[in-house]
Amino acid sequence: MFPSFSLRYAHLPSRMSAECAPTRVANPRLVAFNHALAEELGFEAAAFDATEAAEALSGNAPPAGSEPLAMAYAGHQFGNFVPKLGDGRALLLGEVINRDGQIRELQLKGAGRTPFSRGGDGRAPLGPVLREYLVSEAMHALGIPTTRALAAVTTGERIVRRLAEPGAVLTRVASSHLRVGTFQYFAVRKDVEAIQLLADMAIERHYPHLEPLSGGARYLALLEAVIARQAELVARWMGVGFIHGVMNTDNSTISGETLDYGPCAFMDAYDPRTVFSSIDERGRYAFANQPHSAQWNLARFAETLLSLLDDDHDRAIALATDAIEAFPEHFEASYGAIKRAKLGLERVEAGDEALAQELLDAMQAGHADYTLTFRTLADALEDQGENHGKGDDKHDGESRLVALFDTPEAISAWLSRWRERLTREDADAATIAARLRATNPAVIPRNHFVEQALKAADDKDDFAPFEALLAAVTHPFEEPEGELDYTQPPQPSERVLRTFCGT
């Protein structure tokens, strides 16, 4: 059933990880399995057996050929450096080669204590496991680089966080779990050999076009590539209103994939100051602060590479500084292109950034929903007066858009400027509306729907709401069908103001 494992990370020097067997659980049950991803990874679909999968992916009987290990890493957590973190509740099984010839790592999250657990139980509650499953698969469907969810297994045991909750194990798939914190772990120990091994693995795995380079140029190019990829990643997050919530250096990947969906959330009403994470009391990782946080994390990555960049320390610092100072340019280029696409613009004009910012300002002033505003632009452009499925009343597209705002004057004036700008596009209204709908999602994992699905699973062992929401968020550009309209923002009583990481 399982594909063959390779053990690339396990074969690195032993100081880079700790072998560790998963802790057995009482009664594993497979509650979610990503069959499409499994097929990509080379699983034998005809041999699939839910009971065998539950035993393997709970950690009770790890797949043949795997060698579970906990990876060593450090990290800045909300700006405070912790020299030894590591996988405290996750175990890397090994790597597989998918059907496209790409390396993918399989990791069990919530598989019990490891040498890095620091007094924790190494377990994961069901709610955060399902949240990561939902949101990571939604991000993949939105075209945003991310780890993926292969499976969720309940353990038949209860674990205590704020309350006693059902336990679960997530199987996470990533191109790698190399983080800024991985490099920091060895930099603080002045282990240059390990840093170079990690850098070479990162190049081989994620940036193979850099392989011909040698010496300091090789590792400077790696730094520059990671900076560019992280800048684009954060721009993509912001394009869909995503707030990571815990952008510590141990959650900042070298691959440019989104890692760790703890206290993450998507904005409803637009406000750049939005924070959901219960542990982000000062708003360090608020929506608008994410680019700055990413650049700060990358500066910490650059520090770990100094010994590889140049034998002259001052010269190495100068090279790293120049690379880090290029981050805003990379970010603005990516984010600017995303905002133009969200407005239906393909041509580039000098006033486009101001036009996008004026819409965001109007949204903030009018407490308008971020996702619905952009999605409804297509309706406002076509202005067909179609029935929007809310009773018998017909509302034209512009009226539906204006109704999202507490202050309609701001958006009405903006719409005139936007329509005038569209006259200089080489496309008609129908074509622009079509590309707007292909860019601006109808469905995101809205916090209130996520919480409803998790509560049903936690309290009633009812996974139907989870499955329905998963089906909707993995087709984000399609209008959902079914009893619940997953496009709708929460009512005041449904608003989720705080999210929790589950550790």
C-alpha positions in Angstrom: 0.0 0.0 0.0 2.7 2.5 1.0 5.4 3.7 -1.5 9.0 3.0 -0.9 10.8 5.2 1.6 14.2 6.8 1.2 16.0 8.1 4.3 17.9 11.2 3.1 17.6 13.1 6.3 18.1 10.1 8.5 21.5 9.5 6.8 22.7 13.0 7.8 25.0 13.1 10.9 23.2 11.9 14.0 23.5 15.3 15.7 20.9 16.6 13.3 18.0 14.6 14.6 17.0 12.0 17.2 15.6 8.6 16.4 12.4 8.1 18.2 9.6 5.6 18.0 6.0 6.9 18.0 4.0 6.3 21.1 1.2 3.7 20.6 -2.4 4.9 20.8 -5.4 3.0 22.1 -7.8 2.9 19.2 -6.7 4.5 15.9 -9.4 5.3 13.4 -8.9 6.9 10.0 -11.3 9.9 9.8 -9.8 11.7 6.7 -7.6 10.4 3.9 -6.5 12.4 0.9 -6.8 9.8 -1.9 -5.8 12.2 -4.6 -2.6 13.2 -2.8 -1.9 9.5 -2.0 -2.1 8.6 -5.6 0.4 11.5 -6.5 2.7 10.1 -3.8 2.7 6.6 -5.3 0.4 4.8 -2.9 -1.2 1.6 -4.3 -4.8 2.6 -4.5 -6.0 -0.9 -5.1 -4.3 -2.1 -1.9 -5.7 0.7 0.3 -7.0 -0.6 3.6 -8.4 1.9 6.1 -7.4 -0.2 9.2 -3.9 -0.7 8.0 -3.6 3.0 7.2 -4.9 3.9 10.7 -2.3 1.7 12.3 0.5 3.0 10.2 -0.4 6.7 10.3 -1.2 6.8 14.0 2.4 5.5 14.7 1.3 2.1 16.0 2.9 0.3 13.1 5.0 2.7 11.1 5.2 1.8 7.4 7.9 -0.6 6.3 11.1 1.1 5.4 10.5 4.3 7.4 12.7 5.3 10.3 10.9 7.8 12.5 13.0 10.7 13.8 12.6 14.1 15.4 14.4 16.9 13.6 16.6 19.3 15.6 16.0 23.0 15.2 16.1 26.3 17.2 14.0 29.4 16.7 13.0 32.9 17.5 9.5 32.8 19.0 7.9 36.2 19.0 11.4 37.7 18.9 12.9 35.6 21.7 15.6 33.1 20.8 15.3 29.5 22.0 18.4 27.6 21.1 16.8 24.2 21.3 13.3 23.5 20.1 13.1 20.6 17.7 10.2 18.3 16.8 8.4 18.0 20.2 5.4 16.2 18.8 6.3 15.3 15.2 8.2 12.5 13.7 9.6 12.4 10.1 9.0 9.0 8.6 11.2 9.5 5.6 11.0 10.6 2.0 9.1 9.2 -0.9 9.5 10.0 -4.6 6.1 11.1 -6.1 4.9 10.2 -9.6 6.5 13.4 -11.0 9.9 12.4 -9.6 9.8 14.9 -6.8 11.0 14.3 -3.2 8.2 14.5 -0.6 8.7 14.1 3.2 6.0 12.4 5.3 5.7 13.4 8.9 3.4 12.3 11.7 2.3 15.3 13.8 1.0 14.4 17.3 2.7 11.0 17.5 3.9 11.3 21.1 6.9 12.5 23.1 10.3 13.0 21.6 13.7 14.1 23.1 12.6 17.7 22.1 9.2 17.7 23.9 10.4 19.8 26.8 7.9 18.4 29.2 5.0 18.3 26.7 2.9 15.2 26.0 3.8 15.2 22.3 0.1 14.8 21.4 -2.3 16.8 19.2 -5.9 17.5 19.8 -8.4 16.6 17.0 -9.5 20.2 16.4 -6.1 21.6 15.4 -5.4 18.5 13.3 -8.6 19.0 11.3 -7.9 22.8 11.1 -4.5 22.1 9.5 -6.0 19.5 7.2 -8.7 22.0 6.0 -6.6 25.1 5.7 -3.5 23.5 4.1 -5.7 21.8 1.5 -7.5 25.0 0.9 -4.2 26.9 0.5 -3.1 24.2 -2.1 -6.4 24.7 -4.0 -5.8 28.5 -4.0 -2.4 27.9 -5.6 -0.3 28.9 -2.6 2.8 26.9 -1.8 2.0 24.8 1.3 2.5 21.6 3.2 -0.3 19.1 2.5 -2.5 16.9 4.6 -2.5 13.2 3.7 -4.5 11.8 6.6 -6.1 12.4 10.0 -6.4 9.6 12.5 -8.2 9.8 15.8 -6.4 7.9 18.7 -9.3 6.8 20.9 -7.7 8.8 23.8 -8.4 12.2 25.3 -5.7 14.8 25.9 -5.9 17.9 28.0 -5.4 21.4 26.7 -7.9 24.0 27.9 -10.3 21.0 28.2 -10.1 17.3 27.6 -10.3 16.8 23.9 -10.1 13.8 21.5 -6.6 13.1 20.4 -5.5 12.8 16.8 -2.5 12.4 14.5 -2.0 14.3 11.3 0.1 13.0 8.4 1.8 16.0 6.8 3.5 16.1 3.4 6.2 18.7 2.5 8.9 19.1 0.0 11.1 19.4 3.1 10.8 20.5 6.7 14.0 22.6 6.5 13.4 25.9 8.4 15.3 29.0 9.3 15.4 27.5 12.8 17.1 24.4 11.5 20.1 26.5 10.4 19.9 28.5 13.6 20.3 25.4 15.7 23.7 24.7 14.3 24.8 28.3 13.9 24.4 28.9 17.6 26.7 25.8 18.1 29.1 27.2 15.5 28.7 23.9 13.5 29.7 25.2 10.1 29.9 21.6 8.7 26.2 21.0 9.5 25.2 24.4 8.1 26.9 23.6 4.8 25.3 20.1 4.7 21.8 21.8 5.2 22.6 24.5 2.6 23.6 21.9 0.0 20.5 19.8 0.8 18.3 22.9 0.3 20.0 23.6 -3.0 19.6 20.0 -4.2 16.0 19.8 -3.0 14.6 23.2 -3.8 17.0 25.2 -6.0 18.7 22.8 -8.3 19.5 25.6 -10.8 22.1 26.7 -8.3 24.0 23.4 -8.3 26.7 24.6 -10.8 27.7 27.4 -8.5 30.5 27.0 -6.0 32.1 28.8 -3.1 30.5 31.9 -1.5 28.5 32.6 -4.7 26.6 29.4 -4.3 25.4 30.2 -0.8 24.7 33.9 -1.5 22.5 32.7 -4.4 20.7 30.3 -2.0 20.0 33.2 0.3 18.7 35.4 -2.5 16.5 32.6 -3.8 15.0 31.9 -0.4 14.3 35.7 0.1 12.6 35.9 -3.3 10.5 32.8 -2.6 9.4 33.9 0.9 8.5 37.4 -0.4 6.3 35.9 -3.0 4.7 33.5 -0.4 3.7 36.3 2.0 2.3 38.3 -0.9 0.2 35.3 -1.9 -1.0 35.0 1.7 -2.1 38.6 1.8 -3.8 38.3 -1.6 -6.4 35.9 0.0 -6.5 37.7 3.4 -4.6 34.9 5.2 -2.9 35.6 8.6 -0.4 33.0 9.6 -0.4 33.9 13.3 2.9 32.4 14.4 5.6 33.5 12.0 8.5 32.4 14.2 11.7 31.4 12.5 11.0 27.7 13.2 7.9 28.1 11.0 9.7 29.9 8.2 10.6 27.4 5.5 13.6 27.3 3.2 11.4 25.9 0.5 8.9 28.8 0.5 6.0 26.6 1.6 3.5 27.6 4.2 4.3 25.6 7.4 2.3 25.2 10.6 -1.4 26.1 10.7 -1.8 26.7 14.4 -3.6 29.9 15.2 -4.0 30.9 11.5 -7.1 32.5 10.1 -8.6 34.4 7.2 -9.8 37.9 7.6 -13.5 38.6 7.2 -13.9 42.4 7.3 -10.7 44.0 6.0 -8.5 45.6 8.6 -4.7 45.5 8.2 -4.3 45.4 12.0 -6.2 42.1 12.3 -4.8 39.5 14.7 -6.5 36.2 15.6 -3.8 34.3 17.5 -4.4 34.1 21.2 -0.7 34.2 21.9 0.1 37.3 19.7 -0.9 39.8 22.3 1.1 42.7 20.7 0.2 42.1 17.1 3.7 41.2 16.0 2.2 39.0 13.3 -0.8 41.1 12.4 -1.9 41.0 8.7 0.0 44.1 7.6 3.1 43.1 9.7 3.7 39.9 7.8 6.1 41.3 5.2 8.3 42.9 7.9 8.2 39.7 10.0 9.3 37.6 7.0 12.2 40.0 6.3 13.2 39.9 9.9 13.2 36.0 9.8 15.3 36.0 6.7 17.8 38.3 8.3 18.2 35.6 10.9 18.7 33.1 8.1 21.4 35.3 6.5 23.2 35.4 9.8 23.5 31.6 9.8 25.1 31.6 6.4 27.8 34.3 7.0 30.6 31.8 7.4 29.7 30.3 3.9 29.3 33.7 2.1 32.9 35.0 2.5 36.0 34.3 4.6 36.1 38.1 5.4 33.4 38.6 8.0 32.7 42.2 7.2 32.4 41.3 3.5 30.0 38.5 4.4 27.9 40.9 6.4 27.8 43.4 3.5 26.7 40.7 1.0 24.0 39.4 3.4 22.7 42.9 4.1 22.4 43.8 0.4 20.4 40.6 -0.1 18.1 41.2 2.8 17.5 44.8 1.8 16.2 43.6 -1.5 13.2 41.9 0.2 10.8 44.8 0.0 11.4 45.1 -3.8 10.6 41.4 -4.2 7.6 41.6 -2.0 6.1 44.7 -3.7 6.6 43.3 -7.1 4.7 40.1 -6.1 2.0 41.9 -4.1 1.6 44.5 -6.8 1.0 41.9 -9.5 -1.5 40.1 -7.2 -3.4 43.3 -6.5 -3.6 44.1 -10.2 -4.9 40.6 -11.0 -7.5 40.9 -8.2 -8.7 44.1 -10.0 -8.8 42.4 -13.4 -5.8 44.4 -14.7 -3.2 42.9 -17.0 -1.6 46.1 -18.3 0.6 47.9 -15.8 0.0 51.6 -15.2 1.5 54.1 -12.7 -1.7 54.6 -10.9 -2.6 51.0 -10.3 -1.1 50.8 -6.8 -3.0 53.8 -5.7 -6.2 52.4 -7.2 -5.8 49.2 -5.2 -4.9 51.0 -2.0 -8.0 53.2 -2.4 -10.2 50.1 -2.5 -8.5 48.7 0.6 -9.0 52.0 2.4 -12.7 52.0 1.4 -13.0 48.4 2.6 -11.4 49.3 6.0 -13.6 52.4 6.4 -16.7 50.5 5.4 -16.0 47.3 7.3 -16.4 45.4 4.1 -15.6 41.7 3.7 -12.3 41.2 2.0 -13.1 38.1 0.1 -16.6 39.0 -0.9 -15.6 42.5 -2.1 -13.1 41.2 -4.5 -15.3 38.3 -5.6 -18.3 40.7 -6.3 -16.2 42.9 -8.5 -17.0 40.6 -11.4 -20.8 40.9 -10.7 -20.5 44.7 -10.6 -18.6 44.7 -13.9 -21.2 42.6 -15.6 -24.0 44.3 -13.8 -26.6 41.8 -15.2 -29.3 42.3 -12.6 -29.3 38.6 -12.0 -31.1 36.9 -9.1 -28.4 36.3 -6.5 -30.2 33.4 -4.8 -31.5 35.4 -1.8 -35.3 35.2 -2.3 -37.2 36.7 -5.2 -35.6 40.2 -5.2 -33.2 41.0 -8.0 -30.2 43.1 -7.2 -27.7 44.2 -9.8 -24.0 43.5 -9.3 -23.1 47.0 -8.2 -25.9 47.1 -5.6 -24.6 43.8 -4.2 -21.1 45.2 -3.9 -22.2 48.5 -2.4 -24.3 46.6 0.2 -21.1 45.1 1.6 -20.0 48.6 2.8 -21.2 50.6 5.8 -20.1 53.7 3.9 -21.3 53.2 0.3 -20.1 56.6 -0.9 -16.5 55.6 -0.8 -17.0 52.4 -2.9 -19.3 54.1 -5.4 -16.7 56.8 -6.2 -14.0 54.1 -6.5 -16.1 52.0 -8.9 -16.2 54.9 -11.3 -12.4 55.2 -11.3 -12.0 51.4 -11.6 -14.3 51.2 -14.6 -12.5 54.1 -16.3 -9.2 52.2 -15.7 -10.6 49.1 -17.3 -11.3 50.9 -20.5 -7.6 50.8 -21.2 -7.5 47.0 -20.9 -7.4 45.0 -24.2 -10.4 42.9 -23.2 -14.2 43.2 -22.9 -16.2 43.2 -19.7 -17.1 39.5 -20.0 -13.4 38.5 -20.4 -12.3 40.6 -17.5 -15.1 39.3 -15.3 -14.1 35.7 -16.1 -10.5 36.4 -15.1 -11.7 38.1 -11.9 -13.6 35.0 -10.9 -10.5 32.9 -11.7 -8.4 35.0 -9.4 -10.7 36.0 -6.5 -12.0 33.0 -4.6 -15.7 32.6 -3.7 -14.8 30.3 -0.8 -12.1 30.5 1.9 -12.0 28.5 5.1 -14.0 31.1 7.1 -13.3 30.9 10.7 -16.9 30.4 11.9 -17.4 27.5 9.5 -14.1 26.0 10.5 -15.1 26.2 14.2 -18.5 24.7 13.5 -16.9 21.7 11.7 -14.3 21.2 14.5 -17.0 21.4 17.2 -19.1 18.8 15.5 -16.2 16.4 15.2 -15.0 17.1 18.8 -18.4 17.0 20.6 -20.4 14.6 18.5 -17.9 12.5 16.5 -19.7 14.0 13.5 -17.4 14.5 10.5 -20.0 15.4 7.9 -19.6 19.2 8.5 -15.8 18.8 8.1 -16.2 16.8 4.9 -18.7 19.3 3.4 -16.4 22.3 4.2 -13.4 20.4 2.9 -15.2 19.9 -0.4 -16.1 23.6 -0.7 -12.7 25.0 0.2 -10.8 22.7 -2.2 -12.9 24.2 -5.0 -12.4 27.8 -4.0 -13.3 29.5 -7.3 -16.6 27.7 -7.7 -19.9 28.8 -6.1 -20.7 26.2 -3.5 -23.7 24.0 -3.6 -25.6 22.5 -0.6 -27.4 23.7 2.5 -24.7 26.1 3.8 -23.5 29.0 1.8 -19.8 28.9 2.6 -19.3 32.3 0.8 -21.0 34.2 3.6 -19.2 36.1 6.4 -20.2 35.4 10.0 -23.2 37.0 11.8 -22.1 39.0 14.8 -22.8 36.1 17.1 -20.7 33.8 15.0 -17.5 35.9 14.8 -14.3 34.1 15.8 -12.0 36.6 17.5 -9.3 34.3 18.8 -7.6 31.1 17.5 -5.4 28.7 19.4 -2.4 26.6 18.4 -3.3 23.4 20.2 0.2 22.8 21.7 
